[in-house]
Amino acid sequence: MIDGGWDPFLEDSGTLWVLHWQLTENLQRSLVWHLIFARFYDVEFTKLQLGQFLTKQFERLGVTTTSGMIAREIDCFVRTYAPTRSHSGKINEETLDCPLTELDLVRFVAQDNVYRFNIGAKPTLPDAVFTYALLHYLDRIAQHRRTVAVDECVYGEGSPGQVFRMDENSVVERLEKVAELTEGQIRLQESAGLNQLYISTEQSDLLRDTAERLLEDYYVRN
């Protein structure tokens, strides 16, 4: 890492995707972000529905909180990703929004009064950042097995497909590039008609080492 960080002024869109991923990985400081992006599978939601979901998740985890605290967390979450709008429903350009609104992950649908996740290809997400996230996800699995179904990378709890809200075809397109980016540590292959990722290394800590190297190489090039 260079002095001052790789991208201290958030000029690279890839940095926003990295920050988003790291938010969802931090179960101590941003548990709500993790729960919503890792375990919430509905495409549309209201704040009330999100509150009901989080209440059940906290009860399951044994987390003690209040309805007021949950409401404040939801407001903060929504403002992180959905641009502020005026009473007429138009985006308020004079309001200082969170930089992560640029990811276009959450949209407010005024006519239905609901929020909607934007599921799709994510053209501003660099391959290196997707692979960085994938390696972190696989690191949790590699301690137990060496193969991972593609569906797990799309729909699995805390997977890149879920966290980045990508559709299956878009995830598969990214996975086809993983072998080259990881120098063969991760390979996409078909076995018995099933597409799977094969983890070639037996040392899972190498996956995170490769993830950090990918990020460093990305910022050096850019």
Order of alpha helices (4+ residues) and beta strands (2+ residues): alpha-alpha-beta-alpha-alpha-beta-beta-alpha-beta-alpha-alpha-alpha-alpha-beta-beta-alpha
